[in-house]
Amino acid sequence: MQENESKMKIAEENLEYNHAVITCAKGHPRFSMKHSHNAYEIIFFEHGDAEYIVENRYYKLRKNDLVFTRPSEYHFIKIHSDAEYSRFNILFDSDFIDENIINLIPPQIEAINCPKSSIIAENFKRMKYYGEHFSKEDFTVLLQSLLKEILYNLSISEADVINLPSEVSPLITRALDYINENLFTVKELQEICDELSVSKPYLFKLFNDQLKISPKRYINLKRLNYAKKLIQQGRRPTEVCFECGFDSYVGFYKQYVKQFGCPPSHKG
């Protein structure tokens, strides 16, 4: 998979931005990084042949679709063909955009289509232009204003532009509901299997086929993100470790460093 990014790219603690055109080799579907994080994320899809999977829901992406993903939600993009795929990708947190603005967006809004003539589509045209003509510092100021405008417009989106999701599988939905309701207390995968009345091999197959992740990895991703949030709020890593369901601090430490590239004691 080849990714051609625009010259403007930002990767900071409370903001990530890039605008990329991606091409894939022929013959096989390609997937973006399968992950979850503590930031909000906006993807604006320009063109291509792709699906967006978030938790148990998926969207067949259309030109000028915008997807808004909330913190801790597991998600990835599946590219179906070697057709060129182009999108804007923005991650941000409440240090960059006031949470009061973000909270204006109704919970049912996750994906909407933005007609070419819409204000939101125009915002992304300006975003591309600004990224090509301003310094990183000036662009960041402009991006913050554009993001606020986009979020305000998302909050008043009409029903006819909201995209309705499809569910990957009723069993996956039940599994994810059970996991997220018992995230810090689930000790064994057999507990989930008993809840669904399925075998462990079938549970693994279900997750790997539809979510491209193992059940254990899904659980640990959610736990690690929650642990990181607590640590950034000032909690002690040794306490957070066990509160978030890990059996040992050594195991927690290793997974934390592998996931975030820094030890739990790092709060930057």
N, C-alpha and C positions, 0 to 999 in steps of 0.2 A: 504494500500500500504506500503510495507516494503522496505527500502532503506539501502543497505549495502555500505558504503563508504570506499574508500581506506584510509590508515592512514594519507596520505598527503591531507590536506584541507586548503585552504587559503581564508580568507574573510577580505579584506582590502578595503580602500577607492577607489583605482584605479585598483584593481585586485581581482577577485574571481576565485577560481579553485577547482574543485572536480572531482573525477572519481568514479562513482557509478554503482552498479548492483541493479536493482529494480525488485521486484516481487509483483504481484497484486493478490488479492483474486479473486476467480472464479466468473463469472457471469456478471460482468459489466465493461464497459470501464473505464479507469482512466485518469485523466488529470493532467499535471504538472501545476504549478502556472501560471495563465493567467495574463500577465503583459506587461509593456513596461518600458524602462529605458533609461538613457542617455549614456550607455556604448555600446561598440561593444560586440558581443557574438559569440563564436564559439562552436558548438556542433559536436562532432565526434561520430557517431553511430556505435557501435560494433555489436550488434545483438538484436533481438526482433521483435515485431509486433506493429509498431507505425507509426503515421503520425505527421508531423510538420506543424503547421498552422501559417502563418505570414501575418498579414493584410488580404487581400482577396485571398491569395494563399495558397495552401497546397501541401505537398510532401509526397508520400508514401516512408518511409525510407527503405533503403537497407543497407546491411552490408557494412561498410566502407564509408558511406555517410558523408560528411562534410557540415554543414549548417552555413552560415555566415550572421548574423543579424545585421543590422545597428541601430544606436541610434533612439529612439522614436517609433520604429516599434512594434506594438502589436503582441504578439506571445504566443504559448503554444504547448505542445506535448500531443497528444491523444494516449494512450496505448490501443490496441484493445483486447488483450487477457491476460491470466494469464502466458503466456510465459515469461521467464526471459528477462529483458530489460537492456542493458548495454550501457553506454555512458560517454564520457568526456565532461565537461562543463567548459568553460573559459569566463569570462567577464573581459574586460579591457578598459581603455580609453587612450587618447592621452598623458597623463602623464606617462603611462607605455610603450606605443609603439608610436613612432613618427608618427604624422598624415600624413606626407609625404609618409611613407611606406604604411599606410592604404589606402591612396588615389590612390595608384597604381592599386588597384583592380577595374576592370571595373564594372559599375553598373548592368550589366546583370548577373554577377556571384553572386548567392545566395546559390546554392546548387550544389555540385559536387560529383561524385563517385571517390574514391581513391582506385585503385586496390591494392591488398595485397602487391605487389612488388613496389608500388610507393614510392616516397620520402616522401610524406605527411603521408602515413600510417606508414612508418618507424619512422617519427618524434614522432608519438603518442606511438609507442612501447618504444622508448627511454624515453618519458615523464613518462610513467608508471614505467619504471625501475629506473629513477632518483628519482621519488617520494617515492620509496621503500628503497633507499639506501643513500639519502642525507638529511641533515638538511633542515629546512624550508628556512633558509636564502640562502643556496647554491642552493636549488631547484629553488627558485625565480629567481636567476641569470640565471640558465640554462633554465628555462621556457621562460624568455624574449628572449633568443637567439633562442630557438625553435619556438616561436611564430613569430619572424621576418622571419625566414626561411619559415614557413608555408605561411605567407602572401605574400612573394615574389613569392613563387610557385603558389599560387592562382592567382596572377596577370598575369601569363603566361599560365594558364590552357587552354588546347585545347578544341575545341567545342564539341568533342565527349565524354567528361567526364562531361559536364554541364548538370544538371538535369533541365528539363522544368517543371514548375509548372502547376497545374490545378487550376481553379478559383472556389471558394466556391459557388458563385452565381453572375449573372450579376447585380442583384438589390443591393447586398451587395457592389459590386464594385462601383456602382454609389453612394451609400450612403457614403462610405468611401471617395471617391473622393470629394464629396460635403463638408463633414465634415472637411477634411484636408485643403481644399481651403478656408474655412470660420471658422477655428477653434476658433478664438477669438471673433467672432461676432455672432455666432449662439446663440439665446436666448431661443428659444422654439423648442421642438422636432417636433411640427406641421410644422415648416419651412422645415424640412427634408422630412416629409411626403408629403407635397405639391410638393416638387421637384420630388419625386418618384411616386406621385399619388397613395399612399397607405395609409391605416389607421394606427393609433398609435398602436393598438393591433397587427397588422400584422408586423409593424416595430420591435416591441419588440420580437415577435416570431422569426422573421428572424435573429435577432442578437443573441438571446439566443440559438436557434437551431444550428446555424453555427459557431458563434464566442464565445459562452458560456459567454457572457457579455451583459449587457444592453447598449443601445445607450448612455445614460447619463453617465454611468460609463466609457465607452470608451472615450468620450469627455473629462471627468475630468482627466483621466489618462494622456492623451496627454498634457493637459493644465498644470497639476502639474509638469510633467517632464520638460516642457519648462520653467516654473517658477523657478524651482530649478536651472536650468542651468544659468538663468539670475542672480539669487541671488548669485550663486557661482562666477559670474563674477564681483560682487560688487554692483549690483543694490539694491535699497531699497525694502524690501518685500511689504511695503504698496503701492508702485507704481506698482510693478510687478503684484500684485494681480489683479488690475483692467485692466492692459494692457493685461493680459492673459484671460480676459473674465469672471472673478468671480464677483458676484454682491455685495459681502460684504467681508470685511477683516476677520470678525469673522468666516464666513463660510469657507473661504479660509484657515484660520489658522487651524481649526479643521480637514479639509481634508488633509492638508499638514502633520500634526502630525500623523494622522492615516496611511498615505501612507509611510512616511519616518522615523517615530519614533523619530522625533526631530522637534523643532519649526523652522519656516522660518528664524529666526535670526541666526541659527546655520549654519556655512559655512564650517565646517570640513568634 
